[in-house]
Amino acid sequence: MLLRWLALLAALVLPLACGLIPQDELECEQAVSHLAECCPGFQTQRLVCATEGGCGSHTSPSLDIGDSECLNRLDCNELRLGGYCVAAQSAVRAHHSDGESHDTPHPAVCP
């Protein structure tokens, strides 16, 4: 629970160069923190929530707002027993050899 609050606090306090943190990024950060608390061995570094690029570009987080909000509503038992820990771990954005990050579609993590 402490990790979740720290992630939320950091997301609210640390402004980006273009202003406030986008809603999809904030929701993703909260969901990843919640998954880290609830899912044994969850590898948070595999998910990317931070937007990349300058003010004019936006790369979507690994978890979209719908998935993030859904995951945040579930308690730890629901996450583990429902297979959401495994599904969320697979929501990884691809990094290509050109050094650019590209969105790679994945199935919805949380229906």
C-alpha positions as CSV (number, residue, x, y, z in Angstrom):
1,M,0.0,0.0,0.0
2,L,2.9,2.3,0.8
3,L,4.3,1.8,-2.7
4,R,1.0,2.8,-4.3
5,W,0.7,6.0,-2.3
6,L,4.3,6.9,-3.1
7,A,3.7,6.3,-6.8
8,L,0.6,8.5,-6.6
9,L,2.4,11.2,-4.7
10,A,5.3,11.2,-7.2
11,A,2.9,11.3,-10.1
12,L,1.2,14.3,-8.6
13,V,4.3,16.2,-7.6
14,L,6.6,15.7,-10.5
15,P,5.5,17.9,-13.4
16,L,6.6,17.1,-16.9
17,A,8.0,19.7,-19.3
18,C,4.7,20.1,-21.0
19,G,2.6,20.4,-17.9
20,L,0.8,17.9,-15.8
21,I,1.1,14.2,-16.1
22,P,-1.4,12.8,-18.6
23,Q,-4.3,10.8,-17.1
24,D,-3.4,7.6,-18.9
25,E,0.2,7.8,-17.5
26,L,-1.1,8.4,-14.0
27,E,-3.6,5.6,-14.1
28,C,-0.9,3.2,-15.5
29,E,1.5,4.1,-12.7
30,Q,-1.1,3.4,-10.0
31,A,-2.1,0.1,-11.6
32,V,1.6,-1.0,-11.8
33,S,2.1,-0.1,-8.2
34,H,-1.0,-2.0,-7.2
35,L,0.1,-5.1,-9.2
36,A,3.6,-4.9,-7.6
37,E,1.9,-5.1,-4.2
38,C,-0.4,-8.0,-5.1
39,C,1.4,-10.2,-7.6
40,P,4.4,-12.1,-6.3
41,G,7.4,-11.7,-8.6
42,F,5.7,-9.0,-10.8
43,Q,8.3,-7.3,-12.9
44,T,7.3,-3.6,-12.9
45,Q,10.3,-2.6,-15.1
46,R,8.8,-4.5,-18.0
47,L,5.8,-2.1,-18.2
48,V,6.2,1.5,-19.5
49,C,3.9,4.1,-18.1
50,A,5.9,7.3,-18.9
51,T,5.1,9.1,-22.1
52,E,8.0,9.5,-24.4
53,G,9.0,12.3,-26.7
54,G,8.5,16.0,-26.6
55,C,5.4,18.1,-26.1
56,G,4.1,17.3,-29.5
57,S,4.4,13.5,-29.4
58,H,2.8,10.9,-27.1
59,T,3.5,7.2,-26.8
60,S,0.8,5.3,-25.0
61,P,1.6,3.6,-21.7
62,S,1.7,-0.2,-21.7
63,L,-1.7,-0.3,-19.9
64,D,-4.5,1.9,-21.3
65,I,-6.8,3.8,-19.0
66,G,-9.5,1.2,-19.2
67,D,-7.2,-1.6,-18.1
68,S,-5.5,0.5,-15.5
69,E,-8.8,1.6,-13.9
70,C,-10.1,-2.0,-13.9
71,L,-6.9,-3.3,-12.3
72,N,-7.0,-0.6,-9.6
73,R,-10.6,-1.6,-8.7
74,L,-9.7,-5.3,-8.0
75,D,-8.4,-6.5,-4.7
76,C,-5.2,-8.6,-4.5
77,N,-7.1,-11.9,-4.4
78,E,-9.1,-11.0,-7.5
79,L,-6.0,-10.0,-9.4
80,R,-4.2,-13.3,-8.6
81,L,-7.1,-15.7,-8.9
82,G,-8.5,-14.0,-12.1
83,G,-5.1,-14.3,-13.9
84,Y,-4.7,-10.5,-14.1
85,C,-1.2,-10.6,-12.8
86,V,-0.1,-12.8,-15.7
87,A,-2.1,-10.8,-18.3
88,A,-0.7,-7.5,-17.1
89,Q,2.8,-8.8,-17.2
90,S,2.4,-9.5,-20.9
91,A,1.3,-5.9,-21.7
92,V,4.8,-4.9,-22.8
93,R,5.5,-2.2,-25.3
94,A,8.2,-3.3,-27.9
95,H,11.5,-1.5,-28.2
96,H,12.9,-1.7,-31.6
97,S,16.5,-1.7,-32.8
98,D,16.1,1.8,-34.2
99,G,16.0,3.0,-30.6
100,E,12.4,4.1,-30.9
101,S,9.6,2.8,-28.8
102,H,6.5,1.7,-30.7
103,D,3.1,0.7,-29.4
104,T,2.5,-3.0,-29.8
105,P,-1.1,-4.1,-29.5
106,H,-1.9,-6.6,-26.8
107,P,-5.3,-8.1,-25.7
108,A,-7.2,-6.3,-23.1
109,V,-5.7,-7.1,-19.7
110,C,-8.9,-6.5,-17.8
111,P,-12.3,-6.9,-19.5
